[in-house]
Amino acid sequence: MDQDKYIEVNPKKRFGKPIIVGTRISVEDVLSWLSKGMSMTDIIADFPELSEKQIEACQLYQASL
């Protein structure tokens, strides 16, 4: 998966935290929701602008650090 397609780091958005491209939702937010037991379906229901691919990119981004 090409993470650059889904994740961006821009010092002018969210204080330079990695975010999902086209949103202000941070990778940290998504990982926090997953760690609290939310499923991808739950997250997408709350944030319909997100896709499963974007959520997977967040997980891969964290794993690559």
Backbone hydrogen bonds, N-H to C=O, Kabsch-Sander energy under -0.5 kcal/mol:
donor,donor_aa,acceptor,acceptor_aa,energy
3,Q,1,M,-1.2
5,K,2,D,-1.7
6,Y,3,Q,-1.5
7,I,3,Q,-3.4
8,E,19,I,-2.8
10,N,8,E,-0.5
10,N,17,K,-0.5
13,K,10,N,-2.5
16,G,10,N,-0.9
16,G,13,K,-1.9
17,K,14,R,-1.8
19,I,8,E,-2.9
20,I,25,I,-2.7
21,V,6,Y,-2.6
23,T,20,I,-2.0
26,S,24,R,-0.5
27,V,18,P,-2.5
30,V,26,S,-1.9
31,L,27,V,-2.7
32,S,28,E,-2.2
33,W,29,D,-2.3
34,L,30,V,-2.3
35,S,31,L,-2.4
36,K,32,S,-1.3
37,G,34,L,-1.7
38,M,33,W,-2.3
43,I,39,S,-2.4
44,I,40,M,-2.7
45,A,41,T,-2.0
46,D,42,D,-1.9
47,F,43,I,-2.7
50,L,47,F,-2.4
55,I,51,S,-1.9
56,E,52,E,-2.8
57,A,53,K,-2.2
58,C,54,Q,-1.6
59,Q,55,I,-1.8
60,L,56,E,-2.5
61,Y,57,A,-2.5
62,Q,58,C,-2.2
63,A,59,Q,-2.2
64,S,60,L,-1.6
65,L,62,Q,-1.3
